[in-house]
Amino acid sequence: MSVKNELLDKAVDKIRAKFGDEAIMRGVFANSDLKPILGGYPDDEHPGISSIL
């Protein structure tokens, strides 16, 4: 990963920490019912992720 990408990732992380996970997202998700943090899958339909705790 380049230094520019690392700095960008850190800046995005800081903004999300301060303003919430959906403060920065891809434009395709802006007016959509899809959740950007889950890669566009609804919370209950995210494949491959389950909890057995």
PEFENVEN-V603312 format. One record per residue. N is the residue number from 0. PHI is phi as a letter, one per 30 degrees, with the letter a starting at -180 (* if undefined). NEAR is the number of other C-alpha atoms within 12 Angstrom. Layout:
n=N phi=PHI near=NEAR
n=N phi=PHI near=NEAR
//
This chain:
n=0 phi=* near=8
n=1 phi=d near=8
n=2 phi=d near=9
n=3 phi=d near=10
n=4 phi=d near=11
n=5 phi=d near=12
n=6 phi=d near=13
n=7 phi=d near=15
n=8 phi=e near=16
n=9 phi=d near=14
n=10 phi=d near=16
n=11 phi=d near=20
n=12 phi=d near=19
n=13 phi=d near=16
n=14 phi=d near=17
n=15 phi=d near=17
n=16 phi=d near=14
n=17 phi=d near=13
n=18 phi=c near=12
n=19 phi=j near=14
n=20 phi=d near=17
n=21 phi=c near=22
n=22 phi=d near=20
n=23 phi=b near=24
n=24 phi=a near=23
n=25 phi=d near=16
n=26 phi=e near=12
n=27 phi=d near=14
n=28 phi=c near=19
n=29 phi=e near=15
n=30 phi=c near=11
n=31 phi=b near=14
n=32 phi=d near=14
n=33 phi=d near=22
n=34 phi=c near=23
n=35 phi=d near=23
n=36 phi=d near=19
n=37 phi=c near=20
n=38 phi=i near=18
n=39 phi=j near=20
n=40 phi=c near=18
n=41 phi=d near=15
n=42 phi=e near=16
n=43 phi=d near=14
n=44 phi=b near=14
n=45 phi=d near=17
n=46 phi=d near=13
n=47 phi=i near=9
n=48 phi=c near=11
n=49 phi=b near=10
n=50 phi=c near=8
n=51 phi=c near=4
n=52 phi=d near=3
//
